[in-house]
């Protein structure tokens, strides 16, 4: 797998930002998703959608990835994790928004998924760290996300990271 610059490595020459890599973490490679990753990413996204009880067309799912690839500075990014054999094992999606309560831009991690065989090996932790790094890259004030109240395994991980929880109720309107 081609490796790019480590994020935050100011001493190294500049590379195409879309090719930046988060380096080798516990034998895993993490990097921003690029067009050549889409065939490997789609099965992970499909599995994540099944886990969440939704079914969207491949075309719709790939449109999300392509929008993020096209404008990571304004829209957000997806990060793909690969194992030591270059197999895709997880991904995260973080999008940018503005919030007056935060006094600036914030990152919202809308997706975090690790394939079952790769769980409990540090992949989710590494993906969250990569999303946090991406938030720093665009000057976001913080990274936020939600999870189901009954997802105790995920909550235990998130709490081990020193996160803060807030009591909010999420609402959704179909458009």
N, C-alpha and C positions, 0 to 999 in steps of 0.2 A: 504494500500500500504506500502510496506517495504521502510523505509527511511534509507539512508546511511549517511556517514559523510558529513558535509557541506564542500564545497571546501574551502581550505585555513585555516581550523581549525587545526592548528599545535599542539595544546595541546591535542587533542583527539588521541586515538590509531589509527593506520593505518588500513584501510580497503581495500578490493579489489577495485582498481581504477575504474573498470567498474561499480561498484555499487554506486559510489559517487553521492550524491544528492545535488541539489542546494537549497533544503529546500522548505518551504512553503512561497509562494509569493501571496498575495491577495487571499488566499484560494486555490491557484494552487500548484501542486507539479511539479517540474522540475527535470529531471535526465537524465543521459546518457542512450541512448537506449541500451538494452540488448536483447538477443534472445527471452526471454519471452514477449517482447513488440511488436514483429514483426506483430502478428495478429491484434493488435490495431493500429499500425502505418500505415499499408498498405492502409486502406481506406483514411486516411489523405493524404498520398502521391498520391494516385489516384486522389483525389479531386484537389490537387495542380497541378498535370499534366493536368487535364482538364482545369483548370484556365489558364494555359500557352499554351493550344492548342496542347498538345502532347499526344501521346498514346504509352506507353511501356508495355511490358508483365510484369506480376507479378514477374516472374522469374528474369527479368532484374532489376526491382526495388528492390527486396529483395537482389539481389547480391550486390548492393551498400551498403545497410545497413549491410550486413554480412561482407563485406570487412572492414568497419569502426569499427565494433565490434571487429573483429579479430586483428586489429592493430591501435588502436586509437592514439598511440604515433607517428606513421609515416604517417598515412593516414588522420585522422581527426575523427570527432565524429558527431553523431546525438543526439539531445536533444529532449525529448518528454515532453510535458506539459499535465498535467491531471487536471481536475477540482476537486472540493471538494468531488465529488462522484466517483472519480477514472476513469472518462471517459476521453479518449484522446481528446484534444481540439486543439493541435498545435504541430509543430515540427520545428526544424532548423537543417541544415547541415552545418558544417564548416570543410573545408579541409586545409591541410598545404601545403605550397609551400615555395620556397626560392626566394628572390628577391634582387639583388645587389643594386637596388635603395633604398631599405629599410635597407640595411646593415645586413640582416639576414632573419629569417623565418617570414612569415606572414600567417594569417588566412584569408581564403576567404569564406564568408558565401554565399554558392551557393543556398540555399533554406531557406525560412522563410515563414511559412504558419500557419494561425490561422483559424479554422472553423468559418463560418459566425456567428453562435449564440454566439460565445465567443469573438468576436471582440470588441474593444474599452473598454476592461476591464483590460488592462495592460499585457496581455499575450505576445504580440510581444515584448514589452519593456523588459519583463523578459527573453524571449528567447535570445534576443540580449545580455543582460547582462551575461547570462550563456555562450554564445559563446565567449564573451570577457574574461570571467574567464578561459575558456578552452585555449584560446590563451596564457594567462599568464602562465598556467600550463606547456605549452611546450616551453616557452621562445620566443613566437612570438612577433614581434615588434608592431604589430597592427592587426586590423580586418578591412577587406574591403568587400564591396558588391556593386552590381548594382541593379537598379530598372528601370522600364520603365519611360520615361520622363512624360508620362500622368498619372502615378499612384500617384495622388496628395495626397491621404490619407496616403500612405506609406511615401511619401517624407516629409509630415508635421511631422509625427512621427520621422523620422530619423533626421530632422533638430532640433527637440526639444531635442535631445540627445546631442547636441553640436558637431555633426559630421562636417567634412569639405567635401565639394564637389570639384571635379576636372573635368575639361572638357576633356574627353577622348572619343574616338570613339571605340566601341567594334567591333572586327572582329571574324569570325568563319569560319573554314574550316572543312567540313565533311571528315572523314577518312574511 
